[in-house]
Amino acid sequence: MSDFSPPKFQIGFLHPRYLHTWLGVGLMYLASWLPYRVQFYAGRGLGRLMHTLMKRRVKIADRNLALCFPEMSPASRQAMVKENFANSGLALFETCMAWFWPSWRIKKHMVFEGIDKLKHLESQGQGVLVIAVHSMNLELGARALGEVTPGVGVYRPNNNPVYDWFQHRGRTRHNGAIDRKDVKTMIHHLKQGDRMWYAPDHDYGRRRSTFAPLFAVEKACTTTGTSLLAHAGHAAVVPFSIVRDRRGGQYRITIHSPLQDFPKDADAAAVVTNRAVEQLILQAPEQYMWLHRRFKTRPEGEPSLY
């Protein structure tokens, strides 16, 4: 049983075919040194450009909001989608912050709430499954929490080996990484009392999944991994959120209370998990990743929602 084997630098990374990757990461590094306010407005400007150019993603985000919040008016949805794209552009700069900022600069912009809950569980040797959602600033949140109490994250390698090397270096400055397919190692870490990041809010397909309500969608494909990891790893299930102040400059990281009596039954656990996911998203719905097809997997015989 071993952790994810980190990607290592190879001389082949200097091949001209990866020049665009080196230039891109170089721009990320340089952007990270800009004053925060410059990054904030540049990111939002980039997001507005994305809203103009990425028509398919605009339609997906609008459809997701219509499915989840049918009471929301078309005008309100359009406003939410525009704000969501502005936050999407800013997320690119927040990734630069997460990967390249020194610790003092990270802590300068963070306010923590509920860290004592994690510290208490840590003192008891209790493993913690930290439930997060794919908010636009999740990269920054994971880095910031790792500054206070390091943990391990579920890692999906990037197809571009050079970018994957940089991505891994950025994500593991204060946290560890586990291959997303290595369930045994995940359980091992939880049994050893570690904190493990887990985001059960996406549609990961039919394998190891069930259908449970999510907002107004009665049958949302939901991973059963939360139940498996929580009970096999004897772990507490603790929701986590990061919310950026609407004017930028400050991020509030909150460790919420552990979910009590988390069900062993996978279907029941999926319902409880999605309720927690809803509450995390509602902390700042405009900062959530609505751009992906959350409800692409449907029960057999049901038509696509897109």
Protein Blocks (a to p, Z undefined) as FASTA:
>chain_A
ZZdddddddfklmpmklmmmmmmmmmmmmmmmpcfklmmmmmmmmmmmmmmmmmmlmmmm
mmmmmmmmmmbcfklmmmmmmmmmmmmmmmmmmmmmmmmocfklmmmmpccehklmmmmm
mmnopacdddddddfklmmmmmmmmmmmgcdddddddfblklmmmmmmmmmmmbccddfk
lmmlmmmmmmnopacdddfkbcebjnhpadddehjbfbacddfklmmmmmmnopacdddd
ddddfkgoiacdddddddehiafblklmmmmmmmmmmmmmmmommlpcfkbcfklpcceh
iacfZZ
